[in-house]
Amino acid sequence: MTHRFPPRRARQTFGQPASQTQSHRHTVIAQPSPALTRRGFVALGSAGLLVPALASGARSAPLEYTPGLVQDHLAAGETVFLDFKASWCTTCAAQERVLDKLKAENPSYEQVITFVNVDWDTYGKAKFTQDLKIPRRSTLVVLKGDAEIGRLVAETREAQIKQLLDAALNAASA
């Protein structure tokens, strides 16, 4: 279905009288269906990206730490990957880029490992953090049951982070 817009005024260009400019009086422009607006298109596209992730069993974004969350997941037999980070920390941002890249390359990480972000500014001095002996932000820790599988402190090298993810994957599969 096409709609006809009201005629536009002829535009005058420098050096030409208005009578010599083109008129858009007979231009007909097709408009999208009201049901498919820009917002609808974006929502539809986003849903299309989400469906394969849900179908493959991939988890969405990492969980945000709250007291008791980690213990609940460990009690359920899950392998938990803790990322102690702060929004202002450049090392944390570098680690996040590497983690995102590795997770994209190997979707099985997100399928079997529970990722939890721990906000350093909020929980840096919490009993949970002290019990795990976390020395600083930018610390990555993998836990399964009562055991610590591995840990990295301020490490941003892809190979090292991949080793920790692989250790978590092996623990989750065992």
C-alpha positions, 0 to 999 in steps of 0.5 A: 500500500502506498500513501501520497504525501502532500506536495513539497515546495520547490527548493530554490538553489543559489543562482537559479530562480524558483521557477527552474527548480524541480517540483516533487509534486508527483512523487509517491513514496511507499511507507512501511506498514504501521505494524513494522515500525523501526521499534518493531523491526529492532525488536524482531531483529533482537528476538531473532538473535536471541532464539538461537542462544535459547535453543542451544541452551546458552545462558544469558548475561552473567549473574550479578552477585547477591549474598547466598547466590554462589552457595545456592549454585554450588549446592546444586552441583554447578561449576561457578566462575566468579569475576571480581570486578569494578566498573572503573577498572581497566584490567577488569575491562580487558579481562571482560573482552577476553572472556567475551571473545572466548565464550563466543568461540566456545558456546559450551562454556556458557552452557555448563558454567555459571558465570557470576560478576561480583561488584568489587565496590559493593562486596570487596570487603564482604565476608564472602570475599574475605573467606575466599581470600580475594586480594583485589578486583580483577580476580577470576575464581572457579569453584565446584562444590567445596573446591577451588578449581583455579584462580587468576589475579590481574591476568589479561592474557587470552591463553591464561584465561582460556586455561581457567575456562577449560579447567572450569569446563572439565570440572563441570563435565566431571 
